[in-house]
Amino acid sequence: MNQVKVTVYTTKVCPYCVAAKQLLTRRGITYEEVDVSDDHAKRQWLAETSGQRTVPQIFFGDRSIGGFAELQQLDSQSGLDAALAADSQS
């Protein structure tokens, strides 16, 4: 399956970041982690791009899907694979 790039923006002390990474790992989804703990410019960009100031922020390609709650909701509705497949087609 051709999978879209998944990027997870995190900080060092964030239980929801850990939970999101664990969920992705359990599902066999590879991702890139970007730690924004000490990067004010990257956090500013992330807030402007996602509309959120919290972490994790998860992107499928260039599309923000939200944080852990949104990822978990997609997964519980069996929509995670479909969302990744749809984004890989765009």
Biopython code that builds the backbone (N, CA, C, O; Angstrom):
import numpy as np
from Bio.PDB.StructureBuilder import StructureBuilder

atoms = [
    (1, "MET", "N", (0.842, -1.189, 0.000)),
    (1, "MET", "CA", (0.000, 0.000, 0.000)),
    (1, "MET", "C", (0.881, 1.245, 0.000)),
    (1, "MET", "O", (1.864, 1.320, 0.738)),
    (2, "ASN", "N", (0.535, 2.184, -0.803)),
    (2, "ASN", "CA", (1.266, 3.443, -0.869)),
    (2, "ASN", "C", (0.743, 4.350, 0.231)),
    (2, "ASN", "O", (-0.386, 4.833, 0.153)),
    (3, "GLN", "N", (1.537, 4.579, 1.235)),
    (3, "GLN", "CA", (1.095, 5.341, 2.406)),
    (3, "GLN", "C", (1.614, 6.763, 2.372)),
    (3, "GLN", "O", (2.757, 7.016, 1.991)),
    (4, "VAL", "N", (0.756, 7.689, 2.776)),
    (4, "VAL", "CA", (1.122, 9.085, 2.888)),
    (4, "VAL", "C", (2.102, 9.261, 4.054)),
    (4, "VAL", "O", (2.097, 8.469, 4.997)),
    (5, "LYS", "N", (2.920, 10.273, 3.987)),
    (5, "LYS", "CA", (3.846, 10.572, 5.082)),
    (5, "LYS", "C", (3.061, 11.048, 6.301)),
    (5, "LYS", "O", (2.197, 11.919, 6.195)),
    (6, "VAL", "N", (3.371, 10.471, 7.447)),
    (6, "VAL", "CA", (2.743, 10.859, 8.711)),
    (6, "VAL", "C", (3.799, 11.564, 9.555)),
    (6, "VAL", "O", (4.894, 11.041, 9.763)),
    (7, "THR", "N", (3.455, 12.758, 10.037)),
    (7, "THR", "CA", (4.359, 13.532, 10.883)),
    (7, "THR", "C", (3.654, 13.834, 12.196)),
    (7, "THR", "O", (2.509, 14.285, 12.213)),
    (8, "VAL", "N", (4.359, 13.577, 13.303)),
    (8, "VAL", "CA", (3.811, 13.833, 14.630)),
    (8, "VAL", "C", (4.700, 14.873, 15.307)),
    (8, "VAL", "O", (5.877, 14.628, 15.572)),
    (9, "TYR", "N", (4.119, 16.031, 15.578)),
    (9, "TYR", "CA", (4.828, 17.103, 16.277)),
    (9, "TYR", "C", (4.594, 16.917, 17.768)),
    (9, "TYR", "O", (3.453, 16.821, 18.218)),
    (10, "THR", "N", (5.685, 16.866, 18.532)),
    (10, "THR", "CA", (5.617, 16.522, 19.947)),
    (10, "THR", "C", (6.449, 17.482, 20.793)),
    (10, "THR", "O", (7.157, 18.350, 20.281)),
    (11, "THR", "N", (6.336, 17.291, 22.103)),
    (11, "THR", "CA", (7.266, 17.899, 23.054)),
    (11, "THR", "C", (7.789, 16.787, 23.958)),
    (11, "THR", "O", (7.274, 15.669, 23.954)),
    (12, "LYS", "N", (8.810, 17.112, 24.723)),
    (12, "LYS", "CA", (9.464, 16.100, 25.563)),
    (12, "LYS", "C", (8.536, 15.539, 26.645)),
    (12, "LYS", "O", (8.560, 14.339, 26.919)),
    (13, "VAL", "N", (7.729, 16.393, 27.253)),
    (13, "VAL", "CA", (6.869, 15.965, 28.363)),
    (13, "VAL", "C", (5.419, 16.077, 27.912)),
    (13, "VAL", "O", (4.782, 17.116, 28.086)),
    (14, "CYS", "N", (4.905, 15.002, 27.334)),
    (14, "CYS", "CA", (3.554, 15.041, 26.793)),
    (14, "CYS", "C", (2.982, 13.626, 26.727)),
    (14, "CYS", "O", (3.322, 12.862, 25.824)),
    (15, "PRO", "N", (2.118, 13.274, 27.675)),
    (15, "PRO", "CA", (1.563, 11.917, 27.668)),
    (15, "PRO", "C", (0.715, 11.620, 26.431)),
    (15, "PRO", "O", (0.668, 10.476, 25.979)),
    (16, "TYR", "N", (0.049, 12.629, 25.883)),
    (16, "TYR", "CA", (-0.753, 12.389, 24.684)),
    (16, "TYR", "C", (0.124, 12.148, 23.462)),
    (16, "TYR", "O", (-0.272, 11.434, 22.541)),
    (17, "CYS", "N", (1.315, 12.742, 23.453)),
    (17, "CYS", "CA", (2.269, 12.477, 22.376)),
    (17, "CYS", "C", (2.695, 11.013, 22.416)),
    (17, "CYS", "O", (2.753, 10.345, 21.383)),
    (18, "VAL", "N", (2.988, 10.526, 23.607)),
    (18, "VAL", "CA", (3.378, 9.122, 23.778)),
    (18, "VAL", "C", (2.249, 8.212, 23.319)),
    (18, "VAL", "O", (2.489, 7.233, 22.612)),
    (19, "ALA", "N", (1.017, 8.527, 23.716)),
    (19, "ALA", "CA", (-0.139, 7.706, 23.350)),
    (19, "ALA", "C", (-0.337, 7.686, 21.833)),
    (19, "ALA", "O", (-0.635, 6.636, 21.262)),
    (20, "ALA", "N", (-0.175, 8.834, 21.181)),
    (20, "ALA", "CA", (-0.341, 8.894, 19.728)),
    (20, "ALA", "C", (0.715, 8.040, 19.031)),
    (20, "ALA", "O", (0.401, 7.295, 18.103)),
    (21, "LYS", "N", (1.957, 8.149, 19.476)),
    (21, "LYS", "CA", (3.035, 7.368, 18.867)),
    (21, "LYS", "C", (2.807, 5.872, 19.092)),
    (21, "LYS", "O", (3.065, 5.062, 18.201)),
    (22, "GLN", "N", (2.327, 5.508, 20.272)),
    (22, "GLN", "CA", (2.045, 4.099, 20.551)),
    (22, "GLN", "C", (0.928, 3.573, 19.653)),
    (22, "GLN", "O", (1.021, 2.456, 19.144)),
    (23, "LEU", "N", (-0.121, 4.360, 19.455)),
    (23, "LEU", "CA", (-1.220, 3.938, 18.598)),
    (23, "LEU", "C", (-0.726, 3.721, 17.169)),
    (23, "LEU", "O", (-1.039, 2.704, 16.551)),
    (24, "LEU", "N", (0.037, 4.661, 16.653)),
    (24, "LEU", "CA", (0.565, 4.519, 15.298)),
    (24, "LEU", "C", (1.463, 3.291, 15.180)),
    (24, "LEU", "O", (1.388, 2.553, 14.198)),
    (25, "THR", "N", (2.308, 3.078, 16.180)),
    (25, "THR", "CA", (3.199, 1.918, 16.169)),
    (25, "THR", "C", (2.405, 0.617, 16.204)),
    (25, "THR", "O", (2.718, -0.319, 15.469)),
    (26, "ARG", "N", (1.377, 0.551, 17.055)),
    (26, "ARG", "CA", (0.526, -0.654, 17.128)),
    (26, "ARG", "C", (-0.139, -0.952, 15.788)),
    (26, "ARG", "O", (-0.354, -2.114, 15.443)),
    (27, "ARG", "N", (-0.457, 0.075, 15.050)),
    (27, "ARG", "CA", (-1.118, -0.095, 13.751)),
    (27, "ARG", "C", (-0.114, -0.306, 12.622)),
    (27, "ARG", "O", (-0.506, -0.479, 11.468)),
    (28, "GLY", "N", (1.167, -0.294, 12.945)),
    (28, "GLY", "CA", (2.197, -0.526, 11.932)),
    (28, "GLY", "C", (2.384, 0.647, 10.994)),
    (28, "GLY", "O", (2.835, 0.480, 9.861)),
    (29, "ILE", "N", (2.033, 1.848, 11.472)),
    (29, "ILE", "CA", (2.138, 3.050, 10.653)),
    (29, "ILE", "C", (3.443, 3.765, 10.991)),
    (29, "ILE", "O", (3.674, 4.146, 12.138)),
    (30, "THR", "N", (4.280, 3.939, 9.997)),
    (30, "THR", "CA", (5.536, 4.648, 10.228)),
    (30, "THR", "C", (5.260, 6.148, 10.252)),
    (30, "THR", "O", (4.361, 6.640, 9.572)),
    (31, "TYR", "N", (6.037, 6.849, 11.035)),
    (31, "TYR", "CA", (5.850, 8.286, 11.176)),
    (31, "TYR", "C", (7.186, 8.953, 11.460)),
    (31, "TYR", "O", (8.146, 8.327, 11.909)),
    (32, "GLU", "N", (7.204, 10.241, 11.180)),
    (32, "GLU", "CA", (8.354, 11.061, 11.546)),
    (32, "GLU", "C", (7.954, 11.880, 12.762)),
    (32, "GLU", "O", (6.889, 12.498, 12.771)),
    (33, "GLU", "N", (8.788, 11.890, 13.776)),
    (33, "GLU", "CA", (8.531, 12.695, 14.973)),
    (33, "GLU", "C", (9.359, 13.972, 14.899)),
    (33, "GLU", "O", (10.557, 13.934, 14.620)),
    (34, "VAL", "N", (8.705, 15.101, 15.150)),
    (34, "VAL", "CA", (9.388, 16.384, 15.191)),
    (34, "VAL", "C", (9.162, 16.977, 16.577)),
    (34, "VAL", "O", (8.049, 17.377, 16.917)),
    (35, "ASP", "N", (10.226, 17.031, 17.370)),
    (35, "ASP", "CA", (10.148, 17.583, 18.721)),
    (35, "ASP", "C", (10.260, 19.099, 18.638)),
    (35, "ASP", "O", (11.275, 19.636, 18.194)),
    (36, "VAL", "N", (9.199, 19.782, 19.073)),
    (36, "VAL", "CA", (9.171, 21.241, 19.007)),
    (36, "VAL", "C", (9.373, 21.878, 20.385)),
    (36, "VAL", "O", (9.080, 23.059, 20.571)),
    (37, "SER", "N", (9.871, 21.101, 21.346)),
    (37, "SER", "CA", (10.040, 21.587, 22.720)),
    (37, "SER", "C", (10.827, 22.885, 22.799)),
    (37, "SER", "O", (10.417, 23.823, 23.482)),
    (38, "ASP", "N", (11.945, 22.941, 22.110)),
    (38, "ASP", "CA", (12.849, 24.081, 22.222)),
    (38, "ASP", "C", (12.932, 24.902, 20.935)),
    (38, "ASP", "O", (13.907, 25.620, 20.712)),
    (39, "ASP", "N", (11.904, 24.791, 20.091)),
    (39, "ASP", "CA", (11.937, 25.464, 18.795)),
    (39, "ASP", "C", (10.734, 26.404, 18.681)),
    (39, "ASP", "O", (9.670, 26.020, 18.194)),
    (40, "HIS", "N", (10.928, 27.646, 19.143)),
    (40, "HIS", "CA", (9.829, 28.609, 19.162)),
    (40, "HIS", "C", (9.275, 28.866, 17.756)),
    (40, "HIS", "O", (8.060, 28.952, 17.579)),
    (41, "ALA", "N", (10.137, 28.986, 16.778)),
    (41, "ALA", "CA", (9.688, 29.251, 15.408)),
    (41, "ALA", "C", (8.829, 28.104, 14.881)),
    (41, "ALA", "O", (7.807, 28.340, 14.237)),
    (42, "LYS", "N", (9.236, 26.870, 15.149)),
    (42, "LYS", "CA", (8.476, 25.707, 14.680)),
    (42, "LYS", "C", (7.132, 25.622, 15.402)),
    (42, "LYS", "O", (6.126, 25.250, 14.799)),
    (43, "ARG", "N", (7.112, 25.965, 16.686)),
    (43, "ARG", "CA", (5.828, 25.963, 17.429)),
    (43, "ARG", "C", (4.898, 27.036, 16.888)),
    (43, "ARG", "O", (3.691, 26.819, 16.785)),
    (44, "GLN", "N", (5.452, 28.192, 16.541)),
    (44, "GLN", "CA", (4.656, 29.268, 15.953)),
    (44, "GLN", "C", (4.063, 28.809, 14.621)),
    (44, "GLN", "O", (2.873, 29.000, 14.368)),
    (45, "TRP", "N", (4.890, 28.209, 13.779)),
    (45, "TRP", "CA", (4.427, 27.685, 12.496)),
    (45, "TRP", "C", (3.336, 26.640, 12.708)),
    (45, "TRP", "O", (2.323, 26.643, 12.008)),
    (46, "LEU", "N", (3.543, 25.755, 13.666)),
    (46, "LEU", "CA", (2.588, 24.696, 13.943)),
    (46, "LEU", "C", (1.239, 25.266, 14.370)),
    (46, "LEU", "O", (0.195, 24.804, 13.909)),
    (47, "ALA", "N", (1.257, 26.266, 15.247)),
    (47, "ALA", "CA", (0.018, 26.905, 15.698)),
    (47, "ALA", "C", (-0.698, 27.582, 14.533)),
    (47, "ALA", "O", (-1.920, 27.493, 14.418)),
    (48, "GLU", "N", (0.050, 28.253, 13.677)),
    (48, "GLU", "CA", (-0.550, 28.933, 12.530)),
    (48, "GLU", "C", (-1.104, 27.935, 11.517)),
    (48, "GLU", "O", (-2.165, 28.158, 10.932)),
    (49, "THR", "N", (-0.396, 26.858, 11.316)),
    (49, "THR", "CA", (-0.781, 25.867, 10.314)),
    (49, "THR", "C", (-1.948, 25.004, 10.769)),
    (49, "THR", "O", (-2.869, 24.739, 9.997)),
    (50, "SER", "N", (-1.907, 24.563, 12.031)),
    (50, "SER", "CA", (-2.933, 23.646, 12.524)),
    (50, "SER", "C", (-4.101, 24.363, 13.205)),
    (50, "SER", "O", (-5.184, 23.798, 13.355)),
    (51, "GLY", "N", (-3.870, 25.606, 13.614)),
    (51, "GLY", "CA", (-4.900, 26.315, 14.365)),
    (51, "GLY", "C", (-4.955, 25.896, 15.823)),
    (51, "GLY", "O", (-5.865, 26.292, 16.551)),
    (52, "GLN", "N", (-3.984, 25.095, 16.254)),
    (52, "GLN", "CA", (-3.938, 24.590, 17.626)),
    (52, "GLN", "C", (-2.594, 24.916, 18.258)),
    (52, "GLN", "O", (-1.573, 24.999, 17.574)),
    (53, "ARG", "N", (-2.608, 25.098, 19.566)),
    (53, "ARG", "CA", (-1.360, 25.356, 20.288)),
    (53, "ARG", "C", (-0.897, 24.157, 21.109)),
    (53, "ARG", "O", (0.125, 24.221, 21.793)),
    (54, "THR", "N", (-1.646, 23.075, 21.039)),
    (54, "THR", "CA", (-1.337, 21.891, 21.831)),
    (54, "THR", "C", (-0.576, 20.866, 20.994)),
    (54, "THR", "O", (-0.565, 20.926, 19.765)),
    (55, "VAL", "N", (0.051, 19.936, 21.683)),
    (55, "VAL", "CA", (0.681, 18.792, 21.031)),
    (55, "VAL", "C", (0.090, 17.527, 21.636)),
    (55, "VAL", "O", (-0.375, 17.543, 22.776)),
    (56, "PRO", "N", (0.104, 16.448, 20.897)),
    (56, "PRO", "CA", (0.689, 16.314, 19.570)),
    (56, "PRO", "C", (-0.201, 16.954, 18.515)),
    (56, "PRO", "O", (-1.408, 17.115, 18.696)),
    (57, "GLN", "N", (0.422, 17.306, 17.433)),
    (57, "GLN", "CA", (-0.304, 17.666, 16.215)),
    (57, "GLN", "C", (0.166, 16.680, 15.156)),
    (57, "GLN", "O", (1.362, 16.487, 14.941)),
    (58, "ILE", "N", (-0.802, 16.070, 14.511)),
    (58, "ILE", "CA", (-0.505, 14.981, 13.588)),
    (58, "ILE", "C", (-0.928, 15.397, 12.185)),
    (58, "ILE", "O", (-2.029, 15.902, 11.966)),
    (59, "PHE", "N", (-0.024, 15.171, 11.252)),
    (59, "PHE", "CA", (-0.282, 15.513, 9.861)),
    (59, "PHE", "C", (-0.212, 14.262, 9.007)),
    (59, "PHE", "O", (0.684, 13.435, 9.173)),
    (60, "PHE", "N", (-1.159, 14.130, 8.095)),
    (60, "PHE", "CA", (-1.110, 13.134, 7.023)),
    (60, "PHE", "C", (-0.746, 13.927, 5.782)),
    (60, "PHE", "O", (-1.577, 14.659, 5.243)),
    (61, "GLY", "N", (0.474, 13.789, 5.333)),
    (61, "GLY", "CA", (0.953, 14.639, 4.252)),
    (61, "GLY", "C", (0.988, 16.069, 4.752)),
    (61, "GLY", "O", (1.603, 16.354, 5.780)),
    (62, "ASP", "N", (0.340, 16.965, 4.042)),
    (62, "ASP", "CA", (0.281, 18.375, 4.432)),
    (62, "ASP", "C", (-0.980, 18.710, 5.211)),
    (62, "ASP", "O", (-1.183, 19.864, 5.590)),
    (63, "ARG", "N", (-1.833, 17.717, 5.455)),
    (63, "ARG", "CA", (-3.135, 17.948, 6.092)),
    (63, "ARG", "C", (-3.069, 17.640, 7.584)),
    (63, "ARG", "O", (-2.698, 16.538, 7.987)),
    (64, "SER", "N", (-3.435, 18.630, 8.396)),
    (64, "SER", "CA", (-3.516, 18.430, 9.842)),
    (64, "SER", "C", (-4.770, 17.636, 10.153)),
    (64, "SER", "O", (-5.868, 18.011, 9.744)),
    (65, "ILE", "N", (-4.604, 16.532, 10.882)),
    (65, "ILE", "CA", (-5.786, 15.766, 11.288)),
    (65, "ILE", "C", (-6.152, 16.057, 12.737)),
    (65, "ILE", "O", (-7.185, 15.592, 13.220)),
    (66, "GLY", "N", (-5.308, 16.831, 13.442)),
    (66, "GLY", "CA", (-5.577, 17.180, 14.831)),
    (66, "GLY", "C", (-4.584, 16.512, 15.759)),
    (66, "GLY", "O", (-3.437, 16.252, 15.395)),
    (67, "GLY", "N", (-5.054, 16.239, 16.970)),
    (67, "GLY", "CA", (-4.195, 15.660, 17.992)),
    (67, "GLY", "C", (-4.524, 14.205, 18.270)),
    (67, "GLY", "O", (-5.060, 13.500, 17.416)),
    (68, "PHE", "N", (-4.197, 13.769, 19.474)),
    (68, "PHE", "CA", (-4.415, 12.373, 19.834)),
    (68, "PHE", "C", (-5.889, 11.992, 19.803)),
    (68, "PHE", "O", (-6.234, 10.910, 19.328)),
    (69, "ALA", "N", (-6.764, 12.865, 20.302)),
    (69, "ALA", "CA", (-8.199, 12.538, 20.345)),
    (69, "ALA", "C", (-8.733, 12.279, 18.937)),
    (69, "ALA", "O", (-9.501, 11.341, 18.727)),
    (70, "GLU", "N", (-8.333, 13.099, 17.982)),
    (70, "GLU", "CA", (-8.797, 12.920, 16.605)),
    (70, "GLU", "C", (-8.211, 11.651, 15.986)),
    (70, "GLU", "O", (-8.896, 10.938, 15.253)),
    (71, "LEU", "N", (-6.947, 11.376, 16.283)),
    (71, "LEU", "CA", (-6.319, 10.146, 15.795)),
    (71, "LEU", "C", (-7.033, 8.929, 16.367)),
    (71, "LEU", "O", (-7.329, 7.977, 15.645)),
    (72, "GLN", "N", (-7.308, 8.965, 17.665)),
    (72, "GLN", "CA", (-7.984, 7.857, 18.325)),
    (72, "GLN", "C", (-9.398, 7.664, 17.761)),
    (72, "GLN", "O", (-9.850, 6.533, 17.584)),
    (73, "GLN", "N", (-10.084, 8.766, 17.483)),
    (73, "GLN", "CA", (-11.423, 8.677, 16.916)),
    (73, "GLN", "C", (-11.388, 8.041, 15.526)),
    (73, "GLN", "O", (-12.202, 7.172, 15.212)),
    (74, "LEU", "N", (-10.448, 8.478, 14.705)),
    (74, "LEU", "CA", (-10.297, 7.860, 13.376)),
    (74, "LEU", "C", (-10.051, 6.363, 13.513)),
    (74, "LEU", "O", (-10.638, 5.562, 12.785)),
    (75, "ASP", "N", (-9.190, 5.994, 14.438)),
    (75, "ASP", "CA", (-8.850, 4.588, 14.625)),
    (75, "ASP", "C", (-10.057, 3.794, 15.116)),
    (75, "ASP", "O", (-10.308, 2.691, 14.630)),
    (76, "SER", "N", (-10.806, 4.341, 16.074)),
    (76, "SER", "CA", (-11.935, 3.600, 16.644)),
    (76, "SER", "C", (-13.076, 3.446, 15.643)),
    (76, "SER", "O", (-13.895, 2.536, 15.770)),
    (77, "GLN", "N", (-13.130, 4.324, 14.656)),
    (77, "GLN", "CA", (-14.166, 4.243, 13.625)),
    (77, "GLN", "C", (-13.668, 3.494, 12.391)),
    (77, "GLN", "O", (-14.304, 3.525, 11.337)),
    (78, "SER", "N", (-12.534, 2.826, 12.531)),
    (78, "SER", "CA", (-11.915, 2.085, 11.428)),
    (78, "SER", "C", (-11.648, 2.971, 10.223)),
    (78, "SER", "O", (-11.667, 2.514, 9.080)),
    (79, "GLY", "N", (-11.398, 4.249, 10.498)),
    (79, "GLY", "CA", (-11.161, 5.176, 9.406)),
    (79, "GLY", "C", (-9.714, 5.558, 9.221)),
    (79, "GLY", "O", (-9.391, 6.319, 8.309)),
    (80, "LEU", "N", (-8.829, 5.046, 10.068)),
    (80, "LEU", "CA", (-7.421, 5.427, 10.004)),
    (80, "LEU", "C", (-6.785, 4.972, 8.699)),
    (80, "LEU", "O", (-6.139, 5.766, 8.015)),
    (81, "ASP", "N", (-6.959, 3.715, 8.351)),
    (81, "ASP", "CA", (-6.386, 3.212, 7.102)),
    (81, "ASP", "C", (-6.979, 3.921, 5.896)),
    (81, "ASP", "O", (-6.267, 4.244, 4.945)),
    (82, "ALA", "N", (-8.291, 4.163, 5.937)),
    (82, "ALA", "CA", (-8.958, 4.842, 4.815)),
    (82, "ALA", "C", (-8.444, 6.264, 4.659)),
    (82, "ALA", "O", (-8.224, 6.725, 3.539)),
    (83, "ALA", "N", (-8.251, 6.965, 5.779)),
    (83, "ALA", "CA", (-7.753, 8.345, 5.723)),
    (83, "ALA", "C", (-6.345, 8.390, 5.160)),
    (83, "ALA", "O", (-6.021, 9.264, 4.356)),
    (84, "LEU", "N", (-5.517, 7.460, 5.575)),
    (84, "LEU", "CA", (-4.149, 7.413, 5.058)),
    (84, "LEU", "C", (-4.143, 7.071, 3.564)),
    (84, "LEU", "O", (-3.377, 7.652, 2.795)),
    (85, "ALA", "N", (-4.984, 6.141, 3.165)),
    (85, "ALA", "CA", (-5.049, 5.765, 1.756)),
    (85, "ALA", "C", (-5.568, 6.914, 0.904)),
    (85, "ALA", "O", (-5.054, 7.167, -0.185)),
    (86, "ALA", "N", (-6.591, 7.610, 1.404)),
    (86, "ALA", "CA", (-7.165, 8.740, 0.652)),
    (86, "ALA", "C", (-6.146, 9.852, 0.503)),
    (86, "ALA", "O", (-6.032, 10.446, -0.569)),
    (87, "ASP", "N", (-5.402, 10.143, 1.562)),
    (87, "ASP", "CA", (-4.409, 11.212, 1.502)),
    (87, "ASP", "C", (-3.234, 10.840, 0.598)),
    (87, "ASP", "O", (-2.584, 11.718, 0.031)),
    (88, "SER", "N", (-2.963, 9.548, 0.462)),
    (88, "SER", "CA", (-1.841, 9.160, -0.393)),
    (88, "SER", "C", (-2.209, 9.306, -1.866)),
    (88, "SER", "O", (-1.326, 9.351, -2.722)),
    (89, "GLN", "N", (-3.496, 9.379, -2.167)),
    (89, "GLN", "CA", (-3.945, 9.545, -3.548)),
    (89, "GLN", "C", (-3.899, 11.010, -3.980)),
    (89, "GLN", "O", (-3.897, 11.295, -5.178)),
    (90, "SER", "N", (-3.861, 11.957, -3.014)),
    (90, "SER", "CA", (-3.893, 13.372, -3.376)),
    (90, "SER", "C", (-2.516, 13.923, -3.640)),
    (90, "SER", "O", (-2.374, 15.104, -3.958)),
]
sb = StructureBuilder()
sb.init_structure("model")
sb.init_model(0)
sb.init_chain("A")
sb.init_seg("    ")
for serial, (resi, resn, name, xyz) in enumerate(atoms, 1):
    if name == "N":
        sb.init_residue(resn, " ", resi, " ")
    sb.init_atom(name, np.array(xyz, "f"), 0.0, 1.0, " ", f" {name:<3s}", serial, name[0])
structure = sb.get_structure()
